[in-house]
Amino acid sequence: MLRTTQDILELRRWAEARGARPCREEESGKLMLVIPGEGEVHVCDVGWEEFEPAFLTRREVFVYDDAPGCSRCFVGSLVEAHAYVRAGCAAAADASPSLLR
């Protein structure tokens, strides 16, 4: 199930449990978590000491799947987080249209 939080400790616990590392995109500076084995195109490792204050100052939102073994997540503004969740719900509905009946 997708969950959202602005609690940096919850974010960090989730990330560390999955071996994710705090990064930012080189060009945009957007914060992100990189999961081992997933795409790492043009990112810079920043460490928690840079990631945490930036996350809090920017008032970012963390969206994540708390199901065991899931690594689906997103870091961004509240507006971006809403769009991410809506896109995920639309994809789930497309994959299982019978669930909507």
C-alpha positions in Angstrom: 0.0 0.0 0.0 1.3 3.5 -0.8 1.9 5.7 2.1 3.1 9.3 2.4 5.1 11.1 5.1 7.2 14.2 5.8 8.8 12.4 8.7 12.5 12.2 7.9 13.1 9.4 10.4 10.4 7.2 8.8 11.9 7.9 5.4 15.4 7.0 6.5 14.3 3.8 8.2 12.5 2.7 5.0 15.5 3.6 2.9 18.1 1.9 5.1 16.0 -1.3 5.3 16.2 -1.5 1.5 19.8 -0.4 1.1 18.7 2.9 -0.6 21.1 5.8 -0.7 20.3 9.5 -0.7 21.1 11.2 -4.0 20.1 14.1 -6.1 19.8 14.5 -9.8 22.8 16.2 -11.3 21.0 18.7 -13.5 17.8 19.5 -11.5 19.1 19.0 -8.0 15.9 17.0 -7.2 16.3 14.8 -4.2 15.8 11.1 -4.6 16.6 7.7 -3.1 18.5 5.2 -5.3 17.8 1.5 -4.7 20.6 -0.9 -5.5 20.1 -2.5 -8.9 17.7 0.2 -10.2 18.4 2.9 -12.7 21.0 5.5 -11.5 21.1 7.9 -14.4 22.9 11.1 -13.7 22.7 11.2 -9.9 25.2 12.3 -7.2 25.4 10.7 -3.8 24.8 13.3 -1.2 24.7 11.5 2.2 22.1 11.9 4.9 23.8 15.0 6.3 22.9 16.9 3.1 19.7 15.0 2.2 17.8 15.5 5.5 18.1 19.3 5.9 17.2 19.8 2.2 14.2 17.5 2.5 13.0 19.4 5.6 13.7 22.9 4.2 12.0 22.2 0.9 9.0 20.6 2.8 9.3 17.6 0.6 7.0 14.6 0.8 8.0 10.9 0.7 5.7 8.5 -1.0 6.5 4.8 -0.5 5.1 1.3 -0.7 5.3 -0.4 2.7 4.6 -3.9 1.4 7.4 -6.4 2.2 10.0 -6.5 -0.5 8.7 -3.4 -2.3 11.1 -0.6 -3.2 8.7 1.8 -5.0 9.2 5.3 -3.7 9.1 9.0 -4.7 10.5 12.2 -3.1 9.1 15.6 -4.2 6.8 18.4 -3.5 3.2 17.9 -2.3 1.9 18.6 -5.9 4.4 16.2 -7.4 3.5 13.5 -4.8 -0.2 13.8 -5.6 0.6 13.4 -9.3 2.8 10.3 -8.5 0.0 8.7 -6.5 -2.7 9.5 -9.1 -0.4 8.0 -11.8 0.1 4.9 -9.7 -3.6 4.4 -9.1 -4.4 4.9 -12.8 -1.8 2.3 -13.7 -3.2 -0.2 -11.1 -6.7 0.4 -12.5 -5.5 -0.2 -16.1 -3.8 -3.4 -15.0 -6.9 -4.7 -13.1 -10.1 -3.1 -14.5 -12.2 -5.9 -12.9 -11.3 -4.5 -9.5 -13.2 -1.3 -10.2 -16.5 -3.1 -10.9 
